[in-house]
Amino acid sequence: MPRDGLIRRALAVAAAAAVVIVVWGVAFDRAPSATDRVDSLASRLRCPVCSSESIADSTSQIARELRGVIAEQVAGGATDDDVVDFFVARYGEWVLLDPPARGRNLLLFALPVLALGGGLAAMIGLRARSRRRDPAPATTERVRLEAASAQARQDIVEAELQHEAGELDAATRDRLVAVYAAEESAAAAALEELPEPARRSRGRALAGAAAFALGGAIVVAGVVVALEPRPEGGFATGGIVTGAAEGTAPDLAAVSNEELEEVVAANPDVPGMRLALARRYLDEREFDKALGHLLVVLEQDPSAEALAYVGWLTYLGGEPDLGVTYLERSLAADADRPEALWFLALARLETGADPATAVPLLERLLDNPDLGTEERAMVAETLEQARARAS
Amino acid sequence: MLGGLFVAAVVLGVVLWSRFGADPNLVSSPLIGRPVPAVTLPYLEGPGELALADQDGEILVVNFWASWCVPCRSEHAHLVAAAETYRDLGVRFVGVVYQDSPEAAAGFLDELGSGYDHLVDERSRAAIEFGVFGIPETFFVGRDGTVVGNVRGEVDTGLLARALDTILAGGDVGSIESGPVQGTPD
């Protein structure tokens, strides 16, 4: 058995080597030196007079002196937390380059997670939905009408694009557009007639989750894009120019704002189409453009939704009193209009009005079964703060 | 009904909310409501030193400045005038020279008049204790030795008078942003 003996000896040597390595590591694994700690602390703290640099990076005289203070404290036995607390007590949390994960700062950390969670929820929802067979009749009707309305809007866009491509003459285009516009109006009117669903259908929950995830993604992408240098001739949003390929039906989502703008201009009396364009601008934070369309929608069809958006944009645009009037009109038209409840509550909290007046609005909003989980948490937190400020 | 817009509103709402909470870039000084930092500094002109915490019942105005600071130059006459006006009401003004050589600081005072006592903060320990971001910055300390207000940026006679009248009446001034501050000589 010389071979076995050899293997056994090799194993013993390997085991001994492992022990030596571990013991060596433990024996020589010293705590970080004082200089290491000073360096690390200096890189976590913002230089007060240069603001975008850490104390470690700045070459200014005051940064050197701040570093001296850190070194003295470390030498005097202060823990890292003691040193950080010392600076926060004098300069405020501003001095921390990494915002602490608490309070409002949590949003910074939570948003990407929420976006991911929302997307996940949407996927799970989609799978569950595909297994479901027969939704309630009212829901089926609603989905059918919404699809019909969307289809009609898309048909109008297609007709316009085909006309531009020379495939349709103006007369045919006009005739088709008139038919589609009538279909759109009929579907929209029928939708208005339908009773509100008592509980949110899975499809709508899904849409909410997806929208929330999309919103989060837009915010995150916005930050990323803002950090990237803008390509020459490119848009700040990273603008992708889309064009409908010949012979393929254009998807409404692939239609650029400019194209949709032309379609709306050609069909000024379809409020649903204009509202869709306005929502798109709102998502893109093109508030001026959104407001222009929303004001037209208001004249055509002063719905609670349009009133709520116009109210909020007016409010943000520096006319808080007028904005609040619109928001109150929106709630007069529909006491449960969620956007109006939310905006008006925020406005009341922000303008120094009695915070107690925001409480019933937020409570009413919380009663809305259509609220997504994240939205609900946000509203609940705001309600809590409003109550705290009211007492 | 609820869509991406709600998200936009949430984001905007949070932005708005932060307007009446603490804006991280315009933090009010954490010193307000706390005792004046216990620093002792030598006089710029003349012997001896002054312990800021050892005021007996006087209101203290502490102004951080330097000869290289442009707004400090234009606010100086206002500080001198207010120091003169409020002296008999038990208000003491002191200047603290920030990141500047004593010679340059003395030259500044020779040119514009000193008006009140100035102190040397050689290693910026006083500035660090007060959490000075840039100069000019002025702190107000009440009769009981508690910091009751600060102004980041230039002061003028009106602002000083309003602040001091408030403090004399027993009120708090809070944090005021009056204009840009300068962090370094360049």
Interface residues (C-beta under 8 A of the other chain):
Chain A: P48 V49 C50 S51 S60 Q61 I62 E65 L66 G68 V69 V88 A89 R90 Y91 G92 E93 W94 P99 R104 L107 R204 A207 G208 A211 F212 L214 G215 G216 I218 V219 R279 L282 D283 R285 E305 Y309 W312 L316 P338 E339 W342 F343 L346 L349 E350 D370 L371 G372 E375 M378 T382
Chain B: M1 L2 G3 G4 L5 F6 V7 A8 A9 V10 V11 L12 G13 V14 L16 W17 S18 R19 F20 G21 A22 P24 N25 V27 S28 S29 P30 L31 Q99 R123 S124 R125 A127 I128 E129 F130 G131 V132 F133 G134 G183 T184
